[in-house]
Amino acid sequence: MSCELKVKERAGIINPIFTCQPCGAQYASIGIMDCIGIVHGGQGCVMFVRLLFSQHFKESFELASSSLHEDGAVFGALNRVEEAVDVLLMRYPHVKVIPIISTCSTEVIGDDIDGVVRKLNNGLLKEKYDGREVYLIPIHTPSFKGSMVSGYDVTVEEFVKYFAKKTEPNGKINLITGWVNPGDVTALKHLLGEMQVEATVLFEIEDFDSPLMPEGNHVSHGNTTVTDLASTANAMGTIALNRYEGGKAAWYLEEEFGVPAVVGPAPIGIRNTDTFLKNVSKMTGKPIPASLVRERGIAIDALTDLTHMFFANKKVAIYGNADLVIGLAEFCLDLEMKPMLLLLGDDNTTYSVDPRIKALQEKVDFDMQIVTNADLWELENRIKNEELELDLILGHSKGRFTAIDNDIPMFRVGFPVYDRAGMYRHPVVGYAGAIWLAEQMANTLFTHMEHKKNKEWVLNVW
């Protein structure tokens, strides 16, 4: 009985769990007000990412491409960046922040996006847009290494490095949310509001749950401002919810400006939400109010109604972003479930020193596998050929065919989710998120019971 951490043995990828680094960079950029990113690469590097975002959020938003073609791939394409910046500034008078996001093709040919940013700052911006507030930020996200998770992490750090400026203390904390949904941001702000704690949220994406108003269509955008980013150096502390999605920025602020950093855990489930609130209280000196104690009590009552009777010993496989997967695994353990397989889909080599994974290795008393650089064939193969028995799968929509083909109930969680309605609206963090997660997992099991016409479903108490 052990928790084994291993790297996928096959060289190739079959049905990937993640997409590439530029996707993460684009996800971070949409959280900033008056920001439109330029992806320096082929049009597909934006088109397919926009498709993912649109499928997930069901909203309209803006991203740009330098539209690299064959001649640029041979001779270089920095002229396309110059043209893209000019067109973007002409067409969108409100735009201030323009990250220049590299891709695999432009990194391979060696396009110097740092150099072209210096050229534009000293040329085009002074000659044509003199007096206009414009920030060009090179973001290096080659697609041939890392994943959308590392791309997000790199980009948050680059934004903070570019803007953070030490002035006077602002009395706030920095909250780096990581790769979350609008509903998660709302839930996190609720928790902080109950504690009367002000926060600079990286990033404010609540507007990606956009209203349809009488005056016309709404283009979704982030609400974190340049001023917010600059003030991160003046906070009383930084809490990054996710180690691999914002941790670098938190550690940078601590090293560069002396802003104390707390990284993780993501507040998924009761114990991790407790830890989050304790961290906020310790950092700010604000007590945890009775209103949140009551919310906690409601959540514990809801989970108690489900845990032993319906969840105990149910076997689960989980895949997706590492911080989410680990948080869900911890939550499942608290629900008396058995997470048998965790799939972390990138080439990060530091998982072995992650204290949460070490804790799983020390405490788990059944056979669990954690596979890094994994793909969804790892899940498929274990079910079909290695007799892995599962009661539930947790993951994003890309794994749905494995669940369908093998007749295993699956609850959609993570990114992207496009074959269930409104999932981005519901939080998985906080006490409300714990209730929603548990009840949806239970309902997924109940629905599958009906699908299989199992009228005598054996409960653990019988």
N, C-alpha and C positions, 0 to 999 in steps of 0.2 A: 504494500500500500504506500504510494508515494505520489508526489507532484513532480513530474519530469518536464524540464525546459529543454527544448530541442529545436534545431534549425531544420526547415524543410530539406529533405535529402535530394529531391529532383532539381535539376538545373533550370528548367523552364517554368513558365507560369501558365496554368490552365484556369481560366475564369478568375481574374484578379479580384482581391477584396478592395483594393484602393486604386485610385488613379494617381497622376503624377504631381510633382512639386508645384508647378504653376497653378494648378487648381487650388491648392491651399493658399497660395499668394493672392489669388483672385478673391477667395472667400474672405480673407482678412481685409482686402481693400474695399470691399463693398460695405464694410462697417464704418467707414469714415465719411463725414459730411463733405460735400463739394469735392469729391474724389472720383476720378475715373481712371482706372488702370489701363496702360497700354501693354499688351502682351506682344513681345518682340519674337515673332515666329509665324508659322503658317496660320491661315484663318481658322483651321480646325482646332488650334490650341485655345481659341476663344469660343468657337461655335459649339464644340462638344461640352465644354465646361458650362457655358450659358445654358445649354440644354439640360444638364444635370441640375443646375440651380433652379431653372424654371420648372422642371418636373417636380422638384422637391417643394419649393415655396409657392408655386402657382402664381408668381408675381412678375412684373416687368421691372427691369433695372438696366444699368448701362455698364458695358465694358468695351474696350477698343482693341484693335489689332493693327500691327504694323504691316500685316499682309505680305509676309515674305514669299517670294516666288523663286523659280529655279535659278535665275541669274544672280539673285542675292545669296543663294546658298553656295554659289561658286565664288563670286567676287566680293562678298560682304554686303551688308544691307543696312548700314548705319544711316544712310540717306533716308530710308523708310522710317526710321525713328524720328528724324528731324521733320519730315513731312507730317507724320502722325501727330507730333506735338503741336505743330502749327495749325493743322486742321482742327484738332481738338479744342484748342484755345479760341479759335475763331468761331467755332460752332456752339461752344458752351461757355458763355461769358462768366458763369458762376464758378467754374472749375478752378480750384486752387492746388489740389494735391494730385500729382500724376506719378504714380509708381511705374517705372519701366521694368517690366517683368521678363526675364530671359527664359528661354526654353532650350530643349535639347539641341535643336538645329543651330541656334545662334551661339550657344556655348561651344559646340563642336567647331564651328568655323572661326571662333575667336573674336566675335564682334565685341568691341570695347564700349559697353554701355556706360561705364563710369566716365570714359573720355568724352563720349558724345553729350553726356549731361553737363560736363564742364564747358564744352563748346557752346551748347545752347544757352547756358547761364550767361556766358560772356558775349554771346552774339545775338541770337534771335530774341531772347527775352529783353535785352537792353534796347535793341534796335526797333522792335515792333510792339513789344508789350511793356514798355518802360513804365514803372509805377504800379503795375499789376502784381498782386500777391500770387506767386506761383512757386510751387515746390516740386522739383523733379528728383525722384528718389530711385536709384538703381537697386533692383532686387535680383539677386542671382539664384535662380531655381532650375538648374539643369535637370531634365526629366530622366536622365539615365542613372540617377541615384536617388535614394530617399523615396518619399511618397508625398501625397497631399498633406499628410500630418506634419512632416518635417518642413514642407513648404510654408505651411501656416506659421509654424514656430519661428522660422527664419524671418518671415515678413513682419511679424509682430515686433521682433527684436530690432529690425532695421527701422521701422517707424519710430520706435522709442528712441533709438540711437540718434536718429535725425532730428527729432523735435525736442526731446527732453532738455530743459534748461533750468538750472538752479537759480531760484530767486527767494521768495519768502514762503514760509510754511503755509499750506492751504487748508490744513485741518481735515483733509480727506484721506481715504485709503484708495489705493489703486486696486481694482478688481479686474483681473485678466481672466475672462470667462473660458477661453478655449473654444473649440469647435462645437458650438451649441445652437439651439433653435431660439426663435423669438420668445416662445413660451418659457424657456429656461431663463432668459434675461429678465422677463417680467417677474418670475418667481424669486430670483435672486434679489432683485430690487425690492420686492415685498419684504423679504427677510431683513434686509438692511434698513428699510423704512421703519419696520417695527422696532428695531434697535436704535432708531434715530441716528444712524450713521450715514454720512455723505460719502459718496464714492465716485471716482472717475472710472467709468466702465469701458473696458476695451474688449469687445466693441458693442456699441448700442445698435442692435439689429431688430429692435421691436417693430420698426416700420416695415419689416418684411412680412408682417401680418397686416397688410395694408387695407384701409377702408376704400369702398367704392362710393365716392361722394357725388352729389348732384352737379357740382361745377365741372366735373370731367374726370378723366383717367388720372391715376396716381402712379408715378414712377417711384418705386421703392428705393430707399437709400439709407445708409447708416447715419447715426446722429452723434458720433464721437467727433469733436471738433479739433482743429489745430491747437487751439488754446488748451483743450483737455490734454492732448498729447504732450504739450510743452510743460504742463503742470505736474506731470507724473514724477518729475524730479523733486517735487516739493511736498510729496505726500508723507503721512506719518508711517506708512508701510504699504507693502504690496502683497496681495493674496492672489496667487495664480492657481486656479482650480485644477489645472492639468499639468502634469510634469512635462509632457511631450508637445503641448500646444500652448505655449506662452511662458514656460519655465525659464527659457533663455532670457527673455525680456525682464523677468522679475530679478534674476540673478545679476543681470547687467546693472539695473537701477541700484541694487545693493552695493555692488563693487564700485560703481562710478560715482554715486551720489550719497551713499550711506543710507539708502532707504531700506529698512529691514524687509526681508522677503520670506514669505511662507509659501511653499509650493505643495499643493495638494493637501488632503485627498479631494477628489471631486465629490461634492456632497450628494452622492447617490445612496439612498437608504437612510435609516435612522442613525446609525453610529457615525457615518461620515458627515451627515448634516450636523449632528452634535459637535463633531470636531471642528467643522467650519465655523459654527457660531461661537465656540470657545476661542478659536483663533481671532475672530473679529473682536470679541470682548476683550481679550488680552491686549490686542493691538491698539484699541481705542479707549479702553477703560469704561466702556458702556456695558451695563448689565444686560443679561438676556431677559427680556420682559415676560410677564405672565402670559401674555397673548401667544407667544411662541411655545411656551411650556404646554399650553392647552392644545395648540396645533400638533405638537409632538404626541400628546396623549391620544388625540383622535387618530393619528396615524398608527400608533401602536395598537390601538383597539381594532382598527381595520385590518392590520396585518395578522393580529391574533386570530381573527375570524377565519383566516385562510391557511395559516402556516401549517399546523400539524395535520389538520383534516385533509387538506388538498395538495399541499406542496411537498410534504416530507418525503425524502428519498426519490423525488422525481429527478430524472437525469437530463441535463441541459448541455447544449453546445452553444458557444457564444463567439461571434466574430465581429470585427470592425476596428475602429480607432482604439489604440491600446488603453488610454485612460478610461474610456467608456467601458471597454471589455472587462478590465480589472475591477472597476467599480460595480458593474453588474454581477460579476462573479462573487464579490464580497457580499453583495445584497442577497444573491441566491443562497449563499451559505447561511446567512442570518435567517433565511426562510426555511431552513432545513432541507434545501435542495442540494443536488450534487452536480456542480458544473464539471462535466467529464472532459471537455475539450475547449480550449481557448485558442483562437486563431488570430495572430497579430500579423498583419499583412505587409510588413516592410522590412528593410534590411538594417534596421537599428541594431547596433551591437551592444547596447548598454542595458538591455533588459535583465541580464543576469545579476546586475547590481541594484535593480529596483527593489527598494525595501518592501513593497507590497507583494512582489513576486516571491521574495525570500520568505515572507511571512506565510504565504500559501504553501511553500515547500516545507516549512517547519510544522504546520498545523493540520494540513489536509490528511485525513485518515482513510482515503480511498484512492483509487488509481485515477489521476488527473494528468492530462497532457497539455502543455502550453507550447504551441508551435510558432516560431518566428519566421519571417519572410514567407508566410503561408499564403496559400490561395484556396479557393473554394473546392478545388479537387481534393484537398486534404480532408474536407468534411465528407464529400461524396464517396471517396475511396474507403474511409473508415466505416461508413454505413453499409456500403455494398459488399466490400471484400474483407473487412476485418471485424464484422459482426458487432459494431458499436450500436448499442441499443439506446435510443433517446426518446424522452417524453416531450421535449420542447426544444426549439431552436430560437435563439435571439440574435437578430442581425438586421441589416438593411435589405432593401428590395432585391439586390443583385443575387441573393442566395435563395430566392423563392422557388426556383425550379428544383433544387435539391430537396426542399421540403415537399413540394408537390409530387415529384417522382417517387419519393420514398414514403409518402403518406404520413408525414410527421408534422404535428402542429407547429406553427411558427408565428412569433410575435415580432412585428417590424419595429426596430429601434435603431437610431443612428442616422447616417447619411450615405446615400440618398434613400428616401422613402417616397415612392411615387405610385404604388399600387394600393395605398390606403389613404383615406381622406383626412386632411387636417392634422396630421401627426406633428407637424412643426409647431402647432399651436399649444400643444400639451407639454408641460415640463417633465423631465425625468429627475430633476434635482429638487432638493428640499423635502419637507415632510409631505407637501401636496404631491410632489413627484413620486415619492415612495408609495403613496396610496394608489395613484394612477397606474404605476408600473405593475404593482402586485395584482390589482383588480383586473387589468387587461391581460396579464399572464394567465390568471385563473379563468377568465372568460374564454381565452383562446383554448385552454384545455377542455372547458365545458362544451364549447362548440364542436371541437373535434370528437368528443365523446358521442355527441348526437350524430355527427357525420358517419361515425363507425357503427351507429345504431347499438351502442353499448348501454343497454338499459340497466345493467347491474354493475355499474362502475364501482370498483372496489375502493373504498376509502380507507385511509391508513388507520382509522380508529375502529374499523370493523374487524 
